[in-house]
Amino acid sequence: MDSPARRDFRAFDSVFVILVLFLLLLLLGLALPKATPTAWLMAAAAVTLPIGVVLGIWIRRRSVGAVLAPGRFTPGLVGWTVFGSAGLFLALMSLAQPFLELFPKYKDEIEELTREVGSMPPGFALLMIGVLAPLGEEMVFRGALLKGFRNSWGAIAGLLVSSTLFALAHGIPPRMIATFLIGMWLGGLAMRTGGLAIPFLAHALNNTLVLAYMYLELPQLAPVFAAPGAAAFLFAAWRLFRPDERSMQGSAPPGAS
């Protein structure tokens, strides 16, 4: 059952946090030189997001601990989250190229973004994109936004709105569609576990797999791999979200924990 402090965090509080973040990122953009490398821009934004969320919650006199609670973190949750996230990654990655062909005018933007990320030192990219970015984004989208919108408008509306804003924050339309689906998965995990630890794990795993795929220069996956990926994801989602509470305490699938 939600605590009174968590119920007190409403949609207006979520909007207030968005405004605080917007102002901080605007000031950051004005303070940094125009020629700042993309890697340093990403690092600055990754640090700014958690600060902005905590500041916004604090100004509104809400409980930071309640809004950003880690929630449940059991071996069963970890195992099925890893299994499902890997399946979702496999499905989306195998469909990436055919899907991108539907949006040819954005192909250059995607390739440029890939080159910029690929030019970062692997360790720096892993820290920024694999750890700090998921941490900040989970605090924003599954913490401040999902909780506030859910408390005011209900679970479905909160999930849809927070996932849509998560997608819009990633800019390029082909990425936005995939990011919306990932946001729905992460939001579902946040609501199922009551906190941010499990969605952060899923988010960090997805980003790390993307980085590994890029730096290892692996070949493009054939669309045929979408089916087993989707099957693994759906099975893990069934295990995690079915009403039987005992499934949350079950053992992880082999090799997934």
C-alpha positions as semicolon CSV with decimal commas, in nm:
position;residue;x (nm);y (nm);z (nm)
1;M;0,000;0,000;0,000
2;D;0,131;0,347;-0,091
3;S;0,240;0,568;0,197
4;P;0,069;0,907;0,253
5;A;0,392;1,081;0,149
6;R;0,388;0,897;-0,183
7;R;0,019;0,964;-0,243
8;D;0,081;1,333;-0,179
9;F;0,309;1,348;-0,483
10;R;0,070;1,446;-0,762
11;A;0,069;1,546;-1,129
12;F;0,136;1,913;-1,047
13;D;0,450;1,804;-0,861
14;S;0,560;1,607;-1,168
15;V;0,509;1,913;-1,390
16;F;0,704;2,123;-1,141
17;V;0,996;1,879;-1,161
18;I;0,984;1,901;-1,542
19;L;1,006;2,282;-1,520
20;V;1,303;2,263;-1,282
21;L;1,480;2,022;-1,515
22;F;1,405;2,241;-1,816
23;L;1,551;2,547;-1,644
24;L;1,863;2,361;-1,529
25;L;1,926;2,214;-1,874
26;L;1,868;2,555;-2,032
27;L;2,123;2,712;-1,798
28;L;2,361;2,427;-1,870
29;G;2,326;2,484;-2,244
30;L;2,395;2,855;-2,202
31;A;2,695;2,794;-1,978
32;L;2,871;2,539;-2,199
33;P;3,060;2,654;-2,510
34;K;2,887;2,581;-2,841
35;A;3,179;2,363;-2,948
36;T;3,148;2,132;-2,644
37;P;3,193;1,770;-2,756
38;T;2,884;1,550;-2,747
39;A;3,045;1,324;-2,487
40;W;3,079;1,612;-2,241
41;L;2,727;1,733;-2,312
42;M;2,594;1,387;-2,229
43;A;2,803;1,374;-1,912
44;A;2,676;1,714;-1,798
45;A;2,314;1,619;-1,869
46;A;2,354;1,285;-1,688
47;V;2,471;1,467;-1,376
48;T;2,204;1,738;-1,405
49;L;1,903;1,503;-1,418
50;P;1,934;1,355;-1,066
51;I;2,011;1,698;-0,920
52;G;1,706;1,850;-1,087
53;V;1,473;1,573;-0,971
54;V;1,586;1,591;-0,608
55;L;1,574;1,972;-0,615
56;G;1,222;1,978;-0,759
57;I;1,090;1,727;-0,505
58;W;1,259;1,913;-0,220
59;I;1,119;2,251;-0,325
60;R;0,770;2,101;-0,333
61;R;0,830;1,968;0,023
62;R;0,763;1,610;-0,079
63;S;0,945;1,299;0,043
64;V;1,247;1,232;-0,178
65;G;1,278;0,886;-0,024
66;A;0,917;0,795;-0,106
67;V;0,925;0,925;-0,465
68;L;1,263;0,768;-0,545
69;A;1,225;0,450;-0,338
70;P;1,420;0,148;-0,471
71;G;1,128;-0,093;-0,421
72;R;1,154;-0,472;-0,414
73;F;1,472;-0,639;-0,540
74;T;1,460;-1,019;-0,519
75;P;1,644;-1,292;-0,713
76;G;1,324;-1,381;-0,896
77;L;1,262;-1,022;-0,999
78;V;1,621;-0,980;-1,113
79;G;1,626;-1,302;-1,313
80;W;1,303;-1,247;-1,504
81;T;1,383;-0,879;-1,559
82;V;1,716;-0,968;-1,717
83;F;1,553;-1,243;-1,926
84;G;1,273;-1,016;-2,046
85;S;1,499;-0,717;-2,112
86;A;1,737;-0,931;-2,317
87;G;1,444;-1,064;-2,518
88;L;1,310;-0,713;-2,582
89;F;1,656;-0,597;-2,690
90;L;1,686;-0,891;-2,930
91;A;1,343;-0,821;-3,081
92;L;1,400;-0,448;-3,126
93;M;1,757;-0,481;-3,252
94;S;1,663;-0,742;-3,514
95;L;1,388;-0,513;-3,646
96;A;1,595;-0,194;-3,629
97;Q;1,721;-0,194;-3,987
98;P;1,390;-0,283;-4,157
99;F;1,215;-0,029;-3,939
100;L;1,470;0,241;-4,019
101;E;1,403;0,187;-4,389
102;L;1,052;0,322;-4,325
103;F;1,206;0,655;-4,215
104;P;1,488;0,713;-4,467
105;K;1,517;1,086;-4,396
106;Y;1,632;1,012;-4,040
107;K;1,897;0,759;-4,142
108;D;2,177;1,017;-4,147
109;E;2,084;1,143;-3,799
110;I;2,089;0,791;-3,659
111;E;2,423;0,716;-3,820
112;E;2,572;1,043;-3,694
113;L;2,456;0,969;-3,341
114;T;2,607;0,621;-3,367
115;R;2,940;0,768;-3,482
116;E;2,943;1,019;-3,195
117;V;2,880;0,753;-2,935
118;G;3,129;0,518;-3,101
119;S;3,398;0,789;-3,081
120;M;3,381;0,789;-2,699
121;P;3,627;0,575;-2,502
122;P;3,441;0,253;-2,416
123;G;3,484;0,297;-2,039
124;F;3,351;0,652;-2,051
125;A;3,057;0,548;-2,268
126;L;2,973;0,263;-2,032
127;L;2,976;0,498;-1,732
128;M;2,771;0,769;-1,902
129;I;2,528;0,566;-2,113
130;G;2,526;0,238;-1,925
131;V;2,504;0,373;-1,569
132;L;2,453;0,747;-1,517
133;A;2,201;0,805;-1,797
134;P;1,974;0,517;-1,685
135;L;2,000;0,635;-1,324
136;G;1,900;0,992;-1,406
137;E;1,628;0,893;-1,652
138;E;1,472;0,645;-1,411
139;M;1,465;0,909;-1,139
140;V;1,289;1,144;-1,382
141;F;1,050;0,925;-1,580
142;R;0,973;0,629;-1,353
143;G;1,027;0,827;-1,034
144;A;0,897;1,183;-1,041
145;L;0,677;1,161;-1,352
146;L;0,521;0,815;-1,331
147;K;0,444;0,844;-0,960
148;G;0,290;1,190;-0,987
149;F;0,079;1,120;-1,294
150;R;-0,025;0,779;-1,162
151;N;-0,136;0,921;-0,827
152;S;-0,349;1,186;-1,001
153;W;-0,476;1,008;-1,312
154;G;-0,442;0,635;-1,247
155;A;-0,195;0,365;-1,346
156;I;-0,272;0,340;-1,720
157;A;-0,266;0,716;-1,784
158;G;0,046;0,758;-1,573
159;L;0,224;0,481;-1,761
160;L;0,123;0,616;-2,104
161;V;0,212;0,978;-2,030
162;S;0,547;0,904;-1,865
163;S;0,642;0,664;-2,148
164;T;0,543;0,920;-2,412
165;L;0,755;1,189;-2,247
166;F;1,041;0,939;-2,221
167;A;1,013;0,875;-2,595
168;L;0,993;1,244;-2,684
169;A;1,308;1,311;-2,484
170;H;1,501;1,089;-2,726
171;G;1,427;1,314;-3,021
172;I;1,453;1,116;-3,343
173;P;1,118;0,957;-3,447
174;P;1,249;0,604;-3,523
175;R;1,416;0,598;-3,181
176;M;1,107;0,744;-3,016
177;I;0,888;0,449;-3,113
178;A;1,132;0,191;-2,975
179;T;1,194;0,407;-2,668
180;F;0,820;0,429;-2,599
181;L;0,798;0,049;-2,591
182;I;1,099;0,030;-2,360
183;G;0,943;0,300;-2,142
184;M;0,624;0,096;-2,108
185;W;0,830;-0,204;-1,995
186;L;1,030;0,003;-1,745
187;G;0,717;0,173;-1,615
188;G;0,546;-0,161;-1,568
189;L;0,845;-0,288;-1,372
190;A;0,841;0,025;-1,154
191;M;0,473;-0,020;-1,070
192;R;0,510;-0,395;-1,012
193;T;0,803;-0,358;-0,773
194;G;0,710;-0,024;-0,615
195;G;1,040;0,144;-0,691
196;L;1,329;0,222;-0,924
197;A;1,590;-0,049;-0,861
198;I;1,450;-0,309;-1,102
199;P;1,368;-0,059;-1,383
200;F;1,718;0,085;-1,345
201;L;1,862;-0,265;-1,385
202;A;1,657;-0,322;-1,703
203;H;1,747;0,020;-1,842
204;A;2,118;-0,020;-1,769
205;L;2,119;-0,368;-1,924
206;N;1,951;-0,244;-2,243
207;N;2,196;0,045;-2,283
208;T;2,495;-0,176;-2,208
209;L;2,384;-0,430;-2,469
210;V;2,350;-0,150;-2,726
211;L;2,702;-0,028;-2,645
212;A;2,847;-0,379;-2,663
213;Y;2,678;-0,432;-2,999
214;M;2,832;-0,109;-3,130
215;Y;3,184;-0,147;-2,995
216;L;3,215;-0,513;-3,092
217;E;3,092;-0,419;-3,442
218;L;2,858;-0,717;-3,453
219;P;2,667;-0,784;-3,777
220;Q;2,310;-0,668;-3,817
221;L;2,065;-0,921;-3,675
222;A;1,822;-1,075;-3,921
223;P;1,451;-0,999;-3,862
224;V;1,392;-1,369;-3,795
225;F;1,543;-1,319;-3,448
226;A;1,253;-1,090;-3,355
227;A;1,025;-1,389;-3,292
228;P;1,236;-1,565;-3,025
229;G;1,318;-1,229;-2,869
230;A;0,952;-1,134;-2,845
231;A;0,866;-1,480;-2,709
232;A;1,129;-1,450;-2,435
233;F;1,008;-1,101;-2,348
234;L;0,641;-1,201;-2,334
235;F;0,713;-1,506;-2,121
236;A;0,917;-1,300;-1,874
237;A;0,645;-1,034;-1,867
238;W;0,386;-1,303;-1,792
239;R;0,602;-1,435;-1,509
240;L;0,651;-1,087;-1,363
241;F;0,301;-0,947;-1,399
242;R;0,074;-1,245;-1,341
243;P;-0,142;-1,204;-1,029
244;D;0,017;-1,494;-0,840
245;E;0,246;-1,321;-0,590
246;R;0,456;-1,635;-0,553
247;S;0,591;-1,579;-0,905
248;M;0,771;-1,270;-0,771
249;Q;0,971;-1,486;-0,533
250;G;1,045;-1,769;-0,777
251;S;1,389;-1,869;-0,887
252;A;1,544;-1,706;-1,189
253;P;1,562;-1,884;-1,524
254;P;1,889;-2,069;-1,589
255;G;2,172;-1,830;-1,663
256;A;1,960;-1,518;-1,608
257;S;2,028;-1,429;-1,246
